[in-house]
Amino acid sequence: MNIKWKDAFVFWSVPLMLFLLWYLSDIVLLAMTALVIGSAVQIWALWMKSKLKIPFPFGIFLIYATFIAILFFSFYGLLPIIGGQIKNLIPNLQLVLEF
């Protein structure tokens, strides 16, 4: 039986790469998410540059600022509802946690 170094390298590199992908899955997922978000932002920023004549960096700033404002005001709108639910939960929490 004659085993070549190339065959051994291919045989061991595939499980090693799968192990590294599994071990570093958080980093890989974060990088892929950043790539998708960056691609989407770039499309909108290029559209703003061509149609609205807004400079590219300022367009990116506007996109992120708009997204953060939407998240902030959505949370701010839900805050009274969450506060009311917590107010109702606190008196009943002892009854729920008793066995």
C-alpha positions as CSV (number, residue, x, y, z in Angstrom):
1,M,0.0,0.0,0.0
2,N,1.4,3.3,-1.1
3,I,0.0,6.4,0.6
4,K,0.9,9.8,-0.9
5,W,1.4,12.9,1.2
6,K,-1.2,14.7,-0.8
7,D,-3.9,12.0,0.0
8,A,-3.0,12.1,3.7
9,F,-3.2,15.9,3.7
10,V,-6.6,15.9,2.0
11,F,-7.9,13.2,4.3
12,W,-6.9,15.0,7.5
13,S,-7.6,18.6,6.3
14,V,-11.3,18.0,5.8
15,P,-12.0,16.9,9.4
16,L,-9.7,19.6,10.7
17,M,-11.6,22.3,8.8
18,L,-14.9,20.9,9.9
19,F,-13.7,20.9,13.5
20,L,-12.4,24.5,13.2
21,L,-15.7,25.7,11.7
22,W,-17.5,24.1,14.6
23,Y,-15.1,25.4,17.2
24,L,-15.1,28.9,15.7
25,S,-18.8,28.9,14.7
26,D,-19.5,32.1,16.7
27,I,-16.8,34.0,14.9
28,V,-17.8,32.6,11.5
29,L,-21.5,33.5,12.1
30,L,-20.5,37.0,13.2
31,A,-18.4,37.5,10.1
32,M,-21.2,36.3,7.8
33,T,-23.7,38.5,9.5
34,A,-21.4,41.5,9.1
35,L,-20.9,40.6,5.4
36,V,-24.7,40.5,4.8
37,I,-25.3,43.8,6.7
38,G,-22.4,45.5,5.0
39,S,-23.6,44.4,1.5
40,A,-27.1,45.7,2.2
41,V,-25.9,49.0,3.5
42,Q,-23.5,49.4,0.6
43,I,-26.4,49.0,-1.9
44,W,-28.5,51.7,-0.1
45,A,-25.5,54.0,0.2
46,L,-24.7,53.7,-3.5
47,W,-28.3,54.4,-4.3
48,M,-28.2,57.6,-2.1
49,K,-25.0,58.6,-3.8
50,S,-26.3,58.3,-7.3
51,K,-29.9,59.4,-6.9
52,L,-29.8,61.9,-4.0
53,K,-26.2,63.1,-4.5
54,I,-25.4,62.3,-0.8
55,P,-21.7,61.5,-0.1
56,F,-21.1,57.8,0.4
57,P,-19.9,58.0,4.1
58,F,-22.7,60.3,5.1
59,G,-25.2,57.9,3.4
60,I,-23.8,55.1,5.5
61,F,-24.2,57.2,8.6
62,L,-27.8,58.0,7.7
63,I,-28.6,54.4,7.2
64,Y,-27.2,53.3,10.5
65,A,-28.7,56.3,12.3
66,T,-32.1,55.5,10.9
67,F,-31.9,51.9,11.8
68,I,-30.8,52.7,15.4
69,A,-33.6,55.3,15.7
70,I,-36.2,52.8,14.5
71,L,-35.0,50.3,17.1
72,F,-34.9,52.9,19.9
73,F,-38.4,54.2,19.2
74,S,-39.8,50.7,18.9
75,F,-38.4,49.8,22.3
76,Y,-39.5,53.2,23.7
77,G,-43.0,52.5,22.5
78,L,-43.1,49.0,24.1
79,L,-41.7,50.3,27.4
80,P,-45.1,51.3,28.9
81,I,-46.5,47.9,28.0
82,I,-43.6,46.1,29.5
83,G,-43.8,48.2,32.6
84,G,-47.5,47.4,33.1
85,Q,-46.8,43.7,32.7
86,I,-44.0,43.8,35.3
87,K,-46.3,45.8,37.6
88,N,-48.9,43.0,37.3
89,L,-46.2,40.2,37.6
90,I,-44.6,41.4,40.9
91,P,-47.6,40.7,43.2
92,N,-48.3,37.4,41.6
93,L,-44.7,36.2,41.5
94,Q,-44.8,34.6,45.0
95,L,-47.9,32.7,44.0
96,V,-46.3,31.5,40.8
97,L,-43.0,30.4,42.4
98,E,-44.6,28.6,45.4
99,F,-44.6,24.8,45.0
